[in-house]
Amino acid sequence: MTVDGFKLLADAHDYLLTAVRGVPAGAWGDPTPCSEWTVAQVLNHARLDQQALVMQITGTAPAGDPFEPADATAEDPVAELEAVLEAAVAAWESGRDAESVPTPMGPMPAGLGTAAAALDAAVHAWDIARATGQDLPLTEETAAGLEDIASRIVDFVRDSFGKYAPALAVAEGANRAERLLAFTGRDPHWTR
């Protein structure tokens, strides 16, 4: 399956924005499938990760440590996220035709880098949606598009940075979204 990383990123960013727009006002402190983080921390991690993934392209470090996200939100968390995602897309676009762009995981074609950014955005969109009771599942189409990049980077990130919980077993017959979530250390059936 040939994947267009730029389209995958656009879809993942839309998914993340939809999930964040749907967070009820009092739910920012709620627990999430990322057991050590609240909804606000997952949002901040996702936002900062999008900045971190392009920092070597832009020359600008993220506004904080993605692995130590604040447990608070901006006055308008949606607007803040929109601005970050727009800047990240512009950075990836600047390298669209280059042989490779610099990333924290080493040089790679921008289409592959966008897929990595899409993986991060999509799984954290699912975390936020799940934590806040929104009916926003990770789609099979998106999961299928993310399988290749997940197989390339999840173990690297897990081994190099200690991020991503260990992969979980899934029942026979699990769908693609369930398998992808379990591979990233998430219980696909997690509930609040």
ABEGO torsion letter per residue (X at the ends): XBBBAAAAAAAAAAAAAAAAAABBAAAAABBBABAABBAAAAAAAAAAAAAAAAAAAAGBBBABBAABBBBBBBABAAAAAAAAAAAAAAAAAAAAABABBBBAAEBBBAAAAAAAAAAAAAAAAAAAAAAAGBBBBBBAAAAAAAAAAAAAAAAAAAAAAGBEBBBBBBBBGBBAAAAAAAAAGBBAABBX
